[in-house]
Structures are given as structure tokens and as C-alpha cells.
Amino acid sequence: MRKIILALLVILLLAGCTRTIYVPHGTPVRLRETVKDVKVWVKDADEQVVAGRIDLYEGWYALPLESETE
């Protein structure tokens, strides 16, 4: 019986540790940790969009483009 009560208590405590934050569309966000080898689209010297990879570092900002023509 003690094991069941302990398990339920742990589950209840862990369930309270989840928090969701709503970020409105178009709002910039700041990266909290570095993300390695992210697949990105970049423009080359001829202004052609090509696939690439980059490390996104902690502290950088990420935000959507207003349109695809930018």
C-alpha cells in the first residue's frame, strides 16, 4: 500500500511541473540552448535558395519571415 501511495504522490508532483507558454505567431523567441546541425534554407551568391546546415547558438533570436520574397 505504501508503494502505491508513494507512486501516486510522485506522479502528482511531476504533473505539476509542466508549464506551457503561448507565444503569438510572429513573436521573436530567444534560444535558451545551442542547437547543433540544424537544417536551414539560405541564399547563395546568386540569390538562389539552397539547403544548408548551421549551429544555432544560445542567445540568438529566431523569428518567422513576413513573406517568402524576403
N, C-alpha and C positions, 0 to 999 in steps of 0.2 A: 504494500500500500504506500509506503514511503517513497518508493521509486516512482510510482505513478504521480504522486503529488509533486515530487521534485521535477519530473519531466514536464508536467503541466506548467509549473512555475517558470521553468526555463523558457518554454515556448511563449508564454505570456510576456516575459521580459524582452525576448528577442523581437516579438511582433511590435512592440512599442518603439523599437529602434529605427524603424523605416520612416523616411520623410520624403515626400515628393514636392518638388518646387516647380511651379508653372513658369515657363519662360515664353512670353509672347513672340509670335512669328516676327522675324526681322530684328530681334534684340540681340546685340553682340553678347557673347559669353567669353570669359577668360579661362583658359585651360589651367587646371589645377595640378596636372602632372604631365610629363613628357610622354608623347605617343610616338613610338618608333615605326618607321617604314609604312607611312600612310599613303594609300593610293590617291593621287590628285590629278586634276586636269590643269595643264599650264600652256601658255602660248610660247612658241619658239620664235626665233629671229624673224621669221616670215609671217608672224601673227597667226599661225595655224595652231589650233588646239591639239595638243598631244598628251598622251598618258605619261605620268611620271610618278615618282615616289619621293617622299620627304619626311624628315622627323619634325613633328610639331612640338615645340618646347613649352615647358611650364611658363605661364605668364603671358603667352601670346593670346591674342584675341581671335575669335572665329565668328564670322557673321555671313549671312547669305548675300548674294548679289541681287540687286534690284531687278536686273534683266539679264538675258543671255548675251546681249550685244556689248556688254561692258568688257 
